[in-house]
Amino acid sequence: MKNIEYWEKILKNPPNSYKKWFEKEKKYLQKNITKNSKVLEVGCGEGRSLKDILPLTKNITGIDYDKKAVNDAKKNFKDFPKIKILKADAHKLPFKNKSFDFVICMTTFANFGNKKYIVLKEMNRVLKDKGFIIISVFSEDALKERMKVYKKHKVKIKKINNGKVIFDKSEKMLDYISEQFSKNELKKIFNKTNLKIIEIKKIGIAYICKLKK
């Protein structure tokens, strides 16, 4: 099962813990994204979070490495010609330096593994000097709820190590890792990439993080 297929199944009927998380994400984005700002989402999937910010701005670019995700997102936003959806690699963003007011990465950050540092540096590179990065990740308390979802959708797991779930290669996922993080772990990651932390806020089974240069 590919990542996008797995997430599409979840979004059709999410458990309450995920529903609450997504609702709090939506409220946070709508409170923090400024009107008519230029926004990039890294790992946009079918466009769940992009829909959340449509009331604020149409000046949106979404990228994903999964071809199906890109096609699905393009269909979902076909009535919004200003919105650009591209197939691109988060480790090498195809944009000039200081291109965006906001760079967001909702849930996808969990899947980058050791490349998370490269992705953060790329997000920082394309961010304007007075811009902000917003990231949503599973918290250290999420494993029980995550496991319920994996079990429900019969996702094959190779091993679990301290909240890091490594999927069986037979799943043919683009990303074989899904991590969760404590607040201290997030602080260390962001400090290592020279990002300034504005806040790391607990939202149910997740953290939402706001960062700047």
C-alpha positions as CSV (number, residue, x, y, z in Angstrom):
1,M,0.0,0.0,0.0
2,K,1.4,3.4,-1.0
3,N,1.6,6.3,1.4
4,I,-1.1,8.2,-0.4
5,E,-3.5,5.2,-0.6
6,Y,-3.0,4.7,3.2
7,W,-3.7,8.4,4.0
8,E,-6.8,8.4,1.7
9,K,-8.2,5.5,3.6
10,I,-7.6,7.3,6.9
11,L,-9.2,10.5,5.7
12,K,-12.4,8.7,4.6
13,N,-13.1,7.7,8.2
14,P,-10.5,9.0,10.6
15,P,-10.6,8.0,14.3
16,N,-11.5,10.6,16.8
17,S,-7.9,11.2,17.8
18,Y,-7.0,12.1,14.2
19,K,-10.2,14.1,13.7
20,K,-9.3,16.3,16.7
21,W,-5.7,16.7,15.5
22,F,-6.8,17.7,12.0
23,E,-9.3,20.2,13.3
24,K,-6.8,21.8,15.6
25,E,-4.3,22.0,12.7
26,K,-6.9,23.7,10.6
27,K,-7.7,26.3,13.3
28,Y,-3.9,26.9,13.8
29,L,-3.3,27.4,10.1
30,Q,-6.2,29.7,9.7
31,K,-5.1,31.8,12.7
32,N,-1.4,32.0,11.6
33,I,-1.4,32.2,7.8
34,T,-1.7,35.8,6.7
35,K,-4.1,37.0,4.0
36,N,-2.9,36.6,0.4
37,S,0.5,35.3,1.5
38,K,2.6,33.0,-0.7
39,V,2.5,29.5,0.7
40,L,4.4,26.2,-0.1
41,E,3.3,22.9,1.3
42,V,6.0,20.2,1.4
43,G,4.3,16.8,1.1
44,C,0.8,18.1,0.2
45,G,-0.8,14.7,-0.4
46,E,-4.3,15.1,-2.0
47,G,-4.5,18.6,-0.5
48,R,-6.1,18.3,2.9
49,S,-4.2,21.2,4.5
50,L,-4.2,23.3,1.4
51,K,-8.1,23.3,1.6
52,D,-7.8,24.6,5.1
53,I,-6.0,27.8,4.0
54,L,-8.1,28.5,0.8
55,P,-10.2,31.1,2.7
56,L,-7.0,33.1,3.3
57,T,-4.9,32.8,0.1
58,K,-5.0,31.2,-3.3
59,N,-1.3,31.9,-3.8
60,I,-0.4,28.3,-3.0
61,T,2.1,25.8,-4.3
62,G,1.9,22.1,-3.2
63,I,4.6,19.5,-3.8
64,D,4.6,15.8,-3.3
65,Y,6.9,13.0,-4.5
66,D,4.0,10.6,-5.0
67,K,2.6,10.7,-8.6
68,K,-0.9,9.6,-7.4
69,A,-0.9,12.3,-4.7
70,V,0.0,15.0,-7.3
71,N,-2.7,13.8,-9.7
72,D,-5.3,13.7,-6.9
73,A,-4.4,17.2,-5.7
74,K,-4.6,18.6,-9.2
75,K,-8.1,17.2,-9.6
76,N,-9.1,18.6,-6.2
77,F,-7.9,22.1,-7.1
78,K,-8.9,22.1,-10.8
79,D,-11.2,25.1,-10.1
80,F,-8.4,27.2,-8.7
81,P,-6.0,28.0,-11.5
82,K,-3.6,30.0,-9.2
83,I,-2.8,26.9,-7.2
84,K,0.2,25.0,-8.4
85,I,0.7,21.3,-7.7
86,L,4.1,19.8,-8.6
87,K,5.8,16.5,-8.4
88,A,9.0,17.4,-6.6
89,D,11.6,16.1,-4.1
90,A,11.5,17.7,-0.6
91,H,15.3,17.2,-0.4
92,K,15.8,19.5,-3.4
93,L,13.0,22.0,-3.8
94,P,12.7,23.4,-7.3
95,F,12.4,27.0,-6.1
96,K,14.6,30.1,-5.8
97,N,15.9,31.3,-2.4
98,K,13.4,33.3,-0.4
99,S,10.4,32.5,-2.5
100,F,7.6,31.9,0.1
101,D,6.1,33.7,3.1
102,F,5.1,30.4,4.6
103,V,6.4,26.9,4.2
104,I,4.2,24.2,5.8
105,C,4.6,20.5,6.3
106,M,1.6,18.9,7.9
107,T,2.2,15.2,9.1
108,T,4.6,14.4,6.3
109,F,7.7,15.4,8.3
110,A,7.3,12.0,10.2
111,N,8.4,10.2,7.0
112,F,11.7,11.9,6.2
113,G,14.0,9.8,8.4
114,N,17.6,10.9,8.5
115,K,16.9,13.3,5.5
116,K,14.7,15.5,7.8
117,Y,17.7,17.8,8.3
118,I,18.2,18.3,4.5
119,V,14.4,18.9,4.1
120,L,14.5,21.6,6.9
121,K,17.5,23.3,5.3
122,E,15.7,23.4,2.0
123,M,12.5,24.7,3.6
124,N,14.6,27.4,5.3
125,R,16.3,28.3,1.9
126,V,13.1,28.9,0.1
127,L,11.6,30.9,3.0
128,K,11.6,34.7,2.9
129,D,13.6,36.5,5.6
130,K,10.4,37.4,7.6
131,G,8.6,34.2,6.7
132,F,7.5,31.3,8.9
133,I,7.7,27.5,8.8
134,I,4.8,25.5,10.3
135,I,5.2,21.8,10.9
136,S,2.9,19.2,12.3
137,V,4.2,15.9,13.7
138,F,3.1,12.9,15.9
139,S,3.9,13.5,19.5
140,E,5.5,10.9,21.9
141,D,2.0,10.0,23.0
142,A,0.7,9.0,19.6
143,L,1.9,5.4,19.2
144,K,-1.2,3.7,20.7
145,E,-3.5,5.6,18.3
146,R,-1.1,5.1,15.3
147,M,-1.0,1.3,16.0
148,K,-4.8,1.2,16.0
149,V,-4.9,2.8,12.5
150,Y,-2.1,0.5,11.1
151,K,-3.9,-2.5,12.4
152,K,-7.3,-1.4,11.0
153,H,-5.7,-0.9,7.5
154,K,-3.6,-4.1,7.8
155,V,-0.3,-2.2,7.3
156,K,2.7,-4.6,7.6
157,I,5.3,-3.5,10.1
158,K,8.9,-4.7,10.2
159,K,9.8,-3.3,13.6
160,I,9.1,-0.5,16.1
161,N,11.9,1.2,17.9
162,N,11.1,4.0,20.4
163,G,8.1,5.2,18.5
164,K,9.8,4.9,15.1
165,V,7.7,2.5,12.9
166,I,9.5,0.9,10.1
167,F,7.2,-0.7,7.5
168,D,7.7,-3.9,5.6
169,K,9.2,-3.4,2.2
170,S,6.4,-5.4,0.7
171,E,4.1,-2.4,1.3
172,K,5.9,-0.6,-1.5
173,M,5.6,2.7,0.3
174,L,7.7,5.6,-0.9
175,D,8.5,6.3,2.7
176,Y,9.3,3.3,4.9
177,I,9.6,5.2,8.2
178,S,7.1,7.0,10.4
179,E,8.4,8.8,13.4
180,Q,7.0,10.5,16.4
181,F,8.8,13.1,18.5
182,S,9.0,14.6,22.0
183,K,9.2,18.3,22.5
184,N,12.9,18.1,23.4
185,E,13.7,16.0,20.3
186,L,12.0,18.6,18.2
187,K,14.0,21.4,19.8
188,K,17.3,19.6,19.1
189,I,16.3,19.0,15.5
190,F,15.4,22.6,14.9
191,N,18.4,23.9,16.7
192,K,20.7,21.7,14.6
193,T,19.3,23.4,11.5
194,N,19.6,26.9,12.9
195,L,15.9,27.5,13.0
196,K,14.4,29.7,15.7
197,I,11.5,28.2,17.6
198,I,8.5,30.5,18.0
199,E,6.4,27.8,19.6
200,I,6.0,24.0,19.9
201,K,2.3,23.4,20.8
202,K,0.7,20.1,21.8
203,I,-2.5,19.4,19.8
204,G,-3.9,16.1,20.9
205,I,-1.6,13.3,19.6
206,A,0.6,15.8,17.8
207,Y,2.8,18.9,18.1
208,I,2.4,21.9,15.8
209,C,5.6,23.9,15.5
210,K,6.1,27.4,14.3
211,L,9.7,28.4,13.2
212,K,11.5,31.3,11.6
213,K,15.0,32.0,10.2
